Structures are given as structure tokens and as C-alpha cells.
Amino acid sequence: MFCYQCEQTAKGSGCTSWGVCGKSPEVADLQDLLIYITKGISMYAHRARQLGVKDSEIDVFVVEALFTTITNVNFDEVRMEKAIRRAGEIKSKARDLYENAAQKAGQKPEKLAGPAEYIPPGSRDDLIRDGEKVNPESFAEKRGEVIQGLHDLVLFSLKGSAAYLDHAVVLGVEDDDVYGFFHEFLDFLSRENFTVDELFGRVLDAGKWNIRVMELLDEANTGTYGHPEPTKVKVTPVKGKAILVSGHDLKDLEILLKQSEGKGINIYTHGEMLPCLAYPELKKYPHLAGNYGSAWQNQREEFDEFPGSILMTTNCIQKPKDSYINRIFTTGLVAWPGVNHIGKDKDFSPVIDSALSQAGFTEDGPEKYITVGFGRNAVLSAAETVIELVKSGKIRHFFLIGGCDGAKPGRSYYTDLAKMVPEDCIILTLACGKYRFNKLDFGDIEGLPRLLDVGQCNDAYSAVKIAMALADAFETDVNSLPLSMVLSWYEQKAICILLSLLYLGIRNIRIGPTLPAFVKPEVLNVLQEKFNLMPVTTPGEDLKAILG
């Protein structure tokens, strides 16, 4: 195996014997093979689309295949093999679609090679061996590290965008042009050879398309559940039976809330599900009791202590402990060997029954609250106040401190930086990186909280909209605002967000705690030259550089 798609990759260069995330070498190889075959699907689907022919099943499968391979989603060899077998069937369908379309158009179909002609062998062992031949390291031997790193920068961005699009599709929001984008880019990435300039062009284009994807997800979430509104959230337990929901998927939470009504069970959010408590159509359920725990990397300890059942939606799962493996459940694309999986019927009865069989919380915890729900609608509704506070000198600077959290040493940087931000500055935060400091009391400025939780990682869209609205109000651009972005990254969704920010021309972004292993020095030099993208240093040094 060779995997370097997450921030915690071994030795900062790549996992080669076992994934730091818990991914086995076999699963890693199967995931690489799934991506390889998926490129073949898109080679046919892209050409069919150029002839005006498309297929929804093919479109959705490609998105799900990309999502399945991002960090902390699917760790199950059996599920991965099934996905590859299905990919083979979908590729045959895409080939027939293209060849029939070409014939109807009076054209001779292209004879496509590489991923398009690959046929999965019969045994899983053979699949694994084939996967070893198509991992990033094997391609880097042919193309060179810089070219392969740029290829993977684009590919990993597609994976992150696919995760966001999948959530939107679940809620019935799609854009045919976006499916076309995935096919076009995967067709491009199926090539044997590239130039640096070609790949750099695709890097920023991937960021452009991801903005559209985040826009779709924002439309899906707010159109279904209303715009988030500032909401006090209890972060200590309530006496009674309990279910903990982690991951990202709003729809799964809604279904569970409906199925558990009247059963005497309190539902708690965990990790990136915290922002769900600010959506009007979700927080209306009285048994949505609050938030328990913190970010994904602490789940083994927090799930162990939680006295109820646990539902994992989408990504962020870690290897479960034996103490709770019988009361944790997965649904959607997320999977771990030996963990009970809830299928597409979304019958959460096993989760509910498990919660009823557990002790639950025997008493109320001491009351503690935090406030969430400062999406763009909430912040922009107070825009006049914010603008006046800036003009009067009461707000000196805005800091966006957020992103993906992780367990690797060095992430205390974000806690220390937030604590050091002067009292005349506002902190915007989003994603699970907020847990590094979101339970601290930062006070307010003239009634405006100094800490504004914008939402999930995909709500970077909201943060950008806020920044652009402020820039318009001050008749300037985002780079001229008193705004600094200090981001933490862990997996591929953070990559596509970064590329979106670069596409928008936003400069002076700080990123950490370490730089991606696939961004080679030659590539970093270009990004620094064009955008002044820089690694974090120390909280004190960075704060001094920002504020002077």
C-alpha cells in the first residue's frame, strides 16, 4: 500500500504498511483500484455526454465511489470488493452508453485503453494485487513526484467535492453540469502523461467547481431545514436513555429523530453534527437534547463513556473498542468490519432498541451551554452593526480559525492562537477544528459574540459569503479586509475548500499543522508565489505578523 491523502500520514510522507487511520493495506489497495476503475467509467461517460447522452445511475455511482475512498469512511474489505464489482458493471454500462451514442451520431467509437479497458479479476486477492499497481507511489515512479503530487492534489479535491455533493443528492438537490465536471476531470486524470501547467490549471478549476458543489449543499440544507439561527446548545448530559449521532449527514439525523419520537430517548450530536442543533427544522424536536463530546479523533474515549447507542453517518469513524462495538452502528457509505450496518431503508430500529437496552445517563450533568448557528444569514442580518463596530474601531480584525481537527501533535496551536487573539477582534470558526476552543468564554463586543460558529466544514461557503458581503460593504476586496484565515486540515474535504479559496484569489492563508505530503516543494513554491500560502509557525509569531 501507499497512502498519503491525510494530514496524519506516516512520517509526513506516506503510510506503507498500515494506515495511521486504521486502514488495512488490503483496503488501501482496493480503494486505489476502485478509483482506477472509476476513471474508466468517466472516460466513457464524458464522451457519451459530449454526444448528448447521460445516465443518472452512472453519475451517482461515480460520486459515491469517490466519497467511499476518502479518509475514515470505508474500512471493510467485503464492502470495498462489492463496490469494485459494481464499478465493473457500471463501466460496462457506460461503455455501451458511449458506443451506442457514437453509432447513432454516425461516429466510430474510440478504442479506449488504461482504466477503460481494465476488467476486475475473479478473486479478492487478485484485486488487491492489481490495486498495488495503481497506487500513487507506483505512478510516481513513472511520472515523477511533482507531477503525481499535482495529479493527487486534483484527485483528492474531487474526493472532497464528491462527499459534499453526495449529501446534497441525498436531499434531492443536483446539478447535471456538476456530474459533467466529475466525469471530465476523471477522464483528464486517466491520462498517462501530464505537464505541470496542465495540472495547475485543473487545480484552480477544481476549486471553482467545488464552490458550485458547496452552493448546492447549502441550498439542500437550508432549503430543507431552514437557515441556521443562533442557538444555545447544552453540552452536558440529560438524565435518560441516549443515542449519539456522529458524522455529517443531516438527513440521517432527521430520520432518526422521527423514528425515535415518543420513545423516551434523548438524541445527542457529536463532532461535525453539532451545527445541526441550529437548524429550525431539526431543533424543533424536543428530544434533540444537545451535544456530547468533541471532535472525531476523541471518539474512542468518548464513545466508550457514552451510556447509549451510537450512529455513525458518513465519514469520521475510528476503530471501535470492544466495549462499545455491539452498540455502534453505521449507515450510508461508512463501514467498519464487524459493525452493524443500517441499509438504504434507513430503519434505525436496531439503534433505538440498543439505546433502550442501555443504562443511559442516570442523572443530569452540570448545566453548560455554547452558542452555535452563526451562518451567513445570521451574521449578515447584523451586518450594519458589524460594519459600524469596525468603522468605530471597536472591531480591529477578524480571524477565521477552523477546519478539520486531528490527533497529531501540534494542533494545540489553534487553541493557543484563539486564546491570544486580542479582545477587540472577532473569531469565526467552522468544522471540527472549533472543538479546540469552542467551549471557552470569549465574551462579546457591544453584544456581538467574539466567537461565531459558522457551522460544518462545508459551511466555508457561508464564511466566504460573509467575507464577500463585508468586502462589498467596505467597497474593497476580500484581501483588503481586516481578515486573516488560519486553517487546519486533515482530509480531502479540507483540500477542496482550500482550492476554492485559492480560485477566489484569496491570499495570505495560513495552513497547518503540517503541509500535505503530496504538495511537493516545487508546487508549494508556486502557491506561495501566487497566493502567499504559508505554513503556520507559532501562535505568537503568526499573530504578530498579522496584527503588527
C-alpha positions, 0 to 999 in steps of 0.5 A: 500500500501507499497512502498519503491523502491525510494530514496524519500520514506516516512520517509526513510522507506516506503510510506503507504498511498500515494506515495511521487511520486504521486502514488495512493495506488490503483496503488501501489497495482496493480503494486505489483500484476502485478509483482506477476503475472509476476513471474508466467509467468517466472516460466513457461517460464524458464522451457519451455526454459530449454526444448528448447522452447521460445516465443518472445511475452512472453519475451517482455511482461515480460520486459515491465511489469517490466519497467511499475512498476518502479518509475514515469512511470505508474500512471493510474489505467485503464492502470495498470488493462489492463496490469494485464489482459494481464499478465493473458493471457500471463501466460496462454500462457506460461503455455501451452508453458511449458506443451506442451514442457514437453509432447513432451520431454516425461516429466510430467509437474510440478504442479506449485503453488504461482504466477503460479497458481494465476488467476486475479479476475473479478473486479478492486477492487478485484485486488487491494485487492489481490495486498495488499497481495503481497506487500513487507511489507506483505512478510516481515512479513513472511520472515523477513526484511533482507531477503525481503530487499535482495529479493527487492534489486534483484527485483528492479535491474531487474526493472532497467535492464528491462527499459534499455533493453526495449529501446534497443528492441525498436531499434531492438537490443536483446539478447535471453540469456538476456530474459533467465536471466529475466525469471530465476531470476523471477522464483528464486524470486517466491520462498517462502523461501530464505537464505541470501547467496542465495540472495547475490549471485543473487545480484552480478549476477544481476549486471553482467547481467545488464552490458550485458543489458547496452552493448546492449543499447549502441550498439542500440544507437550508432549503430543507431545514431552514437557515441556521439561527443562533442557538444555545446548545447544552453540552452536558448530559440529560438524565435518560436513555441516549443515542449519539449521532456522529458524522455529517449527514443531516438527513440521517439525523432527521430520520432518526429523530422521527423514528425515535419520537415518543420513545423516551430517548434523548438524541445527542450530536457529536463532532461535525453534527453539532451545527445541526442543533441550529437548524429550525427544522431539526431543533424543533424536536424536543428530544434533540437534547444537545451535544456530547463530546468533541471532535472525531479523533476523541471518539474512542474515549468518548464513545466508550463513556457514552451510556447509549447507542451510537450512529455513525453517518458518513465519514469520521469513524475510528476503530471501535473498542470492544466495549462499545462495538455491539452498540455502534452502528453505521449507515450510508457509505461508512463501514467498519468490519464487524459493525452493524450496518443500517441499509438504504431503508434507513430503519434505525430500529436496531439503534433505538432498541440498543439505546433502550437496552442501555443504562443511559445517563442516570442523572443530569450533568452540570448545566453548560451551554455554547452558542452555535448557528452563526451562518451567513444569514445570521451574521449578515442580518447584523451586518450594519452593526458589524460594519459600524463596530469596525468603522468605530474601531471597536472591531480591529480584525477578524480571524477565521480559525477552523477546519478539520481537527486531528490527533497529531501533535501540534494542533494545540496551536489553534487553541493557543492562537484563539486564546491570544487573539486580542479582545477587540477582534472577532473569531469565526470558526467552522468544522471540527477544528472549533472543538479546540476552543469552542467551549471557552468564554470569549465574551462579546463586543457591544453584544456581538459574540467574539466567537461565531460558529459558522457551522460544518466544514462545508459551511466555508461557503457561508464564511466566504459569503460573509467575507464577500458581503463585508468586502462589498460593504467596505467597497474593497476586496476580500484581501483588503479586509481586516481578515486573516484565515488560519486553517487546519486540515486533515482530509480531502474535504479540507483540500477542496475548500482550500482550492476554492479559496485559492480560485477566489484569489484569496491570499495570505492563508495560513495552513497547518499543522503540517503541509500535505505530503503530496504538495511537493516543494516545487508546487508549494513554491508556486502557491506561495508565489501566487497566493502567499500560502504559508505554513503556520509557525507559532501562535505568537509569531503568526499573530504578530505578523498579522496584527503588527 
